[in-house]
Amino acid sequence: MGLATYSVLALAFLLIPIVYTFIFSFNAALKNNIAWRGFTLRNWTNVCDAPGICDAFAASIIIGIVSTVIATVLGTMIAIALMRYRFRFRSQTSLLLFLPMASPEVVLGAGLAAQFLSLAVNKGFGTIIIAHVMFCISFVVVTVKARVASLDPALEEAGRDLYGSPNAVFWRITFPLLLPGILAAALLSFSLSFDDFIITNFNAGAVTTFPMYIYIAASRGIPAQANVIASAVFILTILVVLITQITAAARARRLARIR
């Protein structure tokens, strides 16, 4: 009972900010969203009423998608190379890939900003995407490497024994087996990119992402529409997790019936 009580209290403590955000997304607030002023649906039906909030959200979505695609493709190839092949500086490459995960974000953001400044690169969408790819790729490599390590080489050998070309074996056997790990890495990469503030703030230039909008708006009162977007993202995430779990359970039941 003690462990159960502690678990419930810990979960409730973690959910307090999320519940607060969801409740105050229905607040009939004017300039700030601190005190409760009444229930309204206007915030949900007119999300873009707050100046600049939809532009910031769209910028975060675009940056997150582009960074995720690039980081996932490069990270998957690097993970396969590190796990399947032996080459010079292999261990050094693994160490370099681990450094962005271990380094403080302030160090990464300031270092990249100094590099862009020394190269006279104008900051904007391009510099943000480069910065996000640099720290997301490490998480992709770690996630996909774990999936590659769990693969049974006999399955690929069977494909080659059946006269499958290297491309056919990869796309028909290896890639489908790696796909769950790749999707997990892509979701993690998008979450990190969408949520990042420190590195983005150093390299954004005139671009304002959603986390930066929240930080700037906090000084004068975060609008209720920001709570709406945050609540919608949380609900969408829960739905994706539920759909994934239900699909996996249904697939497991079908396999159990076949066996």
N, C-alpha and C positions, 0 to 999 in steps of 0.2 A: 504493500500500500504506500509505503514511503517513496519508493521509486516511481510509482505511477503518479503520485501527487506532485513530485518534483518535475516529472516530465510534462504534466499538464501545465504547471505554473511556468516552466521555461518556455513552452510553446505559446502560452498566452502572452508572456512578456515580449516575445519576438513578433507577435502579430499585432501588438498595440499600435505601432506606427501605421501599419497597413489598414487597420480598422479605422483609425483616425482619418487617414487620407480618403478612404472610401466615404465615410460619413460626411466629411466636409466638402466633398465634391457636389453635394446637394445643398450647400449653404447659400442662402440668398445674400452673399457678401457684395460689397461695393468696391472699395479701394483695397481692403485687405481681407484675409480669410482666417482671422484668428478667433474672433468671437462669433458664436452661433447667432444668426439673425433670422432664421426661418428656413423652412423647406421649400425647395424649388427644383424644377427639372430644366430650367433655362440653361444652366451650365452644360448639361449634356446635349441639348439640342442646338446650342450656339457655342460650340467649343472655340471657334476662331474669333470670338468677340474680343478676347484679350490680345492686344497688339503684339504681333511677332511670335506668338506661341506656336502657331501651326507651321510657320516657316522654320522655326527652330526644331520642331519635331520632325518635319520632313528632311531637314539636313541630317539629323541623327540617323534616320532610317536609311537614307541614301549612303551615307558614310559607312554605316554598319553593314549593309548588304555588299557594297563593293569591297570593303576590307575583309569581310568574311569569305567571299568567293576567292579572292587572291590568296589569303592566308590558308584556306582549306586546301586549295590545289597545290600550293608550294609545300605546305606542311605534310600533306599526304605523300607526296613524292619523296620528301626528305626522310620521312619515317620509314618508308619501304626501303630506301637506300641504306639507311643506318642499320636496319634489322636483317636485310638479306645479302648485303655485299660487304666485302672487306676491302678497304682502300686506305691510303695514307691519310693521316690527320683525322681519322674517324673519331677517336676519343676527344680530340680537340674540338671537333665540330659539335659533338654532343655537349661539351662544356660551354661553348659559345651560345648554343641554343638555350641552355639553362640560365644564362646570365640575365636576360630580360625578366625572367620570372623572379629571380632573387634580388634584383636591383630595385631600390625605391623608385616610385614613379616620378618623384621630384627630380632625381638624378637623370632618369631617362628623358623626361620632358625638357629639362634645361640643356642636356647634352645635344639633343636633336635640334632644339631652337638655336643653339650656338652654331651647329653645323650648317643649318639652313642660312643663318646670317652670314657665315664666312663664305658660303657659295653664292650669296646674293640671290637666293631663291625667295620669291614672293610667297608669303604664307596665305593659305586658303584651303580649299577642299583637297588639293593634291598633297600638301604637307601633312594634313590630318590623316589622310588615308595611308600615307607612307608610315607615319608614326604608329597608327593602329595595327597595320600589318606586321610591323616589327615586334610588337609585344604579343600579338595574338598568335603568331606563327609558332611560338614556343609551346603554347597550350595545345595547339593542334597536333604538333609532333608528339608530345607526351601521350595524348589521348589515342592517337592512331597507332603509335608504337605498341601500346598495350594490346590493341586488337590484332596487330600483325603477329605478336608473340603467341597469341592463342590459336592461330591458324594451324591446321594439320597439313604439313607439306605433302602427305600422301594424296590429298585431293588434287593438288596441282600436278603431281606426278601421274596420276591416273588420266588427267586430261591430256598430258603430253603423250602418254602411252596410246591414247586413242587418236593420235596424229593431229592433235590440235596445235595450231600455230601459237607462238608466244602471245600475240594479241588476242586470239580467241580464248586462250586459257585465262588471261588476265580479265577480260571483260565478262566471260561467262562463269568463271569460278572465283577468282581472287577478289574482284571488285564487289560482287554481291555479298561475299563473306565479310568484306571490310566495310560495307555500307553502314551498318549500325554505328560503328566507331566513327566513321567520317561524319555522319549526321550529328552525333553527339558533340564532336569537335566543332562543327559548324555552329551549332546552337550556343555552345560555350563561347566561341569567338564573337558571335553577334552580341551576346549579352555583355561581354567585356567591353566591346567597342561602343555599344549604345550607352553604357553606364559610365564610361570614362570621363573624368573632368580634368584631372591634374595635367596629364600629358596633352590633352586637347587644348587646354587653356594656354599652354606654352607655344603651341604651333598653329593656332586657329586663325590668326590674323583678324580679318573683318567678319569671319563666319561665326555664327552663334549656334551652338548645338543645344539640345534640350537640357542637359545638365548645366550648361553655362547659363541658360536662360533662368533656370531655377535659382542659381547662385546670385545672379544679378537682381532678380526680382525679390529675393529674400530681404534685401535692405529696405524695400518700400512696401512689402506685403505680397506674398505669393498669391496670384489669382486663383479662384476656385477652378478655373479651366485646367490649370496644371494638375490639380487633384483628379480631375476627370480623366486626363490622359494617363496619369500614373495608375489609376484604378483600372482603366481599360487594358493597359499593358499587362497588369497583374492577372486580370480575369482571362485574357487571351493565353497567357502562359499556363495557367491552371487547366484550361481547356485542352491545350496541346498535350500536356502531361497526361491528362485523363484519356484522351483519344489514343495516345501511344500505349498506355497501359492496357486499355481495353482491347486494342488490336493485337498486342503481344499475347494477352491471355487467350483470345480467340484462336490465334495461330497455334499456341501450345495445345489447346484442346483438340484442334484438328489433327495435329501430329500424333497426339496420344491415341486418337481413334484409329489412325492409320497403322500405328505400331501394334 
